């Protein structure tokens, strides 16, 4: 029996691969005395490291929930908390994936649309930025 992988897992794998590409390219630069190029190299490497920390942050709830015992209800509670935390963090990673939209392995269906402008006149709009959804 084969299981269907969540599209988000594919996005994470795509992002990890692109970060590896960015790091490899930045490390291959030989700036010499060119301070602009040296600065660009440092920024790219810092950017890659920051995005990797965000990926770790994404999965942090799974690690923090830990062992809640062996009862059925403790497992349900742990899963619910983890899913809620990760669900709130997921859009951050999806935004990072979008920065690679010009890559040939980027899936067109990963592009997001804003739903904030889809409200009819007179309807209450959310007070916070409308979450984007995958098309």
C-alpha positions as CSV (number, residue, x, y, z in Angstrom):
1,X,0.0,0.0,0.0
2,X,1.4,3.4,-1.0
3,X,0.6,6.5,1.0
4,X,0.1,9.9,-0.5
5,X,2.6,12.4,0.9
6,X,1.3,15.7,2.1
7,X,2.0,18.5,-0.3
8,X,3.5,20.5,2.5
9,X,6.2,17.8,3.0
10,X,7.0,18.2,-0.7
11,X,7.3,22.0,-0.3
12,X,9.6,21.5,2.7
13,X,11.8,19.1,0.7
14,X,11.9,21.6,-2.2
15,X,12.8,24.4,0.2
16,X,15.6,22.4,1.8
17,X,17.0,21.6,-1.6
18,X,16.9,25.2,-2.7
19,X,18.7,26.3,0.5
20,X,21.4,23.8,-0.2
21,X,21.7,25.2,-3.7
22,X,22.0,28.7,-2.4
23,X,24.6,27.8,0.2
24,X,26.7,25.9,-2.4
25,X,26.6,28.8,-4.8
26,X,27.5,31.3,-2.2
27,X,30.4,29.3,-0.9
28,X,31.7,28.9,-4.5
29,X,32.0,32.6,-4.8
30,X,35.6,33.9,-4.6
31,X,35.2,37.5,-3.7
32,X,38.9,38.3,-3.2
33,X,39.2,42.0,-2.6
34,X,35.7,42.8,-3.8
35,X,33.9,43.9,-0.7
36,X,30.5,44.1,-2.4
37,X,30.8,40.4,-3.4
38,X,32.0,39.4,0.0
39,X,29.1,41.2,1.6
40,X,26.6,39.5,-0.8
41,X,28.1,36.1,0.0
42,X,27.8,36.8,3.7
43,X,24.2,37.9,3.3
44,X,23.2,34.8,1.3
45,X,24.8,32.5,3.8
46,X,23.1,34.3,6.7
47,X,19.8,34.1,4.8
48,X,20.2,30.4,4.3
49,X,20.9,29.9,8.0
50,X,17.9,32.0,9.0
51,X,15.6,30.0,6.8
52,X,16.9,26.7,8.2
53,X,16.2,28.0,11.7
54,X,12.7,28.8,10.6
55,X,12.3,25.3,9.4
56,X,13.5,24.0,12.8
57,X,11.0,26.4,14.4
58,X,8.2,24.9,12.2
59,X,8.8,21.4,13.6
60,X,9.6,22.6,17.2
61,X,6.0,21.8,18.5
62,X,6.5,18.1,17.7
63,X,9.6,18.1,19.9
64,X,8.1,20.2,22.7
65,X,4.9,18.2,23.1
66,X,7.0,15.1,24.0
67,X,5.6,12.0,25.7
68,X,2.2,12.5,27.1
69,X,1.9,8.9,28.3
70,X,0.3,5.9,26.6
71,X,-3.4,6.6,27.0
72,X,-5.7,7.2,24.0
73,X,-6.7,10.7,25.2
74,X,-3.2,11.9,25.9
75,X,-2.3,10.9,22.4
76,X,-5.3,12.8,21.0
77,X,-4.4,15.9,23.0
78,X,-0.8,15.8,22.0
79,X,-1.7,15.5,18.3
80,X,-4.3,18.3,18.5
81,X,-1.8,20.7,20.1
82,X,0.9,19.8,17.7
83,X,-1.4,20.2,14.7
84,X,-2.6,23.6,15.9
85,X,0.8,25.0,16.6
86,X,2.2,23.7,13.2
87,X,-0.9,25.0,11.4
88,X,-0.2,28.5,12.6
89,X,3.4,28.3,11.6
90,X,2.9,26.6,8.2
91,X,2.2,29.9,6.3
92,X,5.7,31.1,7.1
93,X,7.3,28.2,5.4
94,X,4.9,28.5,2.4
95,X,6.0,32.1,2.0
96,X,9.6,31.1,1.9
97,X,8.8,28.5,-0.8
98,X,7.3,31.2,-2.9
99,X,10.6,33.0,-3.1
100,X,11.7,30.2,-5.5
101,X,8.7,30.5,-7.8
102,X,11.1,30.9,-10.8
103,X,12.8,27.5,-10.2
104,X,11.9,24.7,-12.6
105,X,10.9,22.3,-9.8
106,X,8.4,24.8,-8.3
107,X,4.9,23.5,-8.7
108,X,2.5,26.2,-10.2
109,X,-0.3,25.1,-7.8
110,X,1.9,26.4,-4.9
111,X,1.2,30.0,-5.9
112,X,-1.0,31.7,-3.4
113,X,-3.9,34.1,-3.9
114,X,-5.0,36.6,-1.5
115,X,-8.6,36.2,-0.3
116,X,-8.9,39.6,1.4
117,X,-10.4,41.2,-1.7
118,X,-13.0,38.5,-2.2
119,X,-15.5,40.0,0.3
120,X,-18.7,41.6,-0.8
121,X,-19.2,45.3,0.1
122,X,-20.7,45.5,3.5
123,X,-19.3,42.2,4.8
124,X,-17.0,42.3,7.8
125,X,-13.4,41.7,6.8
126,X,-11.0,40.0,9.2
127,X,-9.0,42.5,11.3
128,X,-5.7,40.8,10.5
129,X,-4.2,40.1,7.1
130,X,-6.2,37.5,5.3
131,X,-4.5,34.2,5.1
132,X,-3.6,33.1,1.7
133,X,-4.7,29.8,0.5
134,X,-3.3,27.4,-2.1
135,X,-4.9,27.4,-5.4
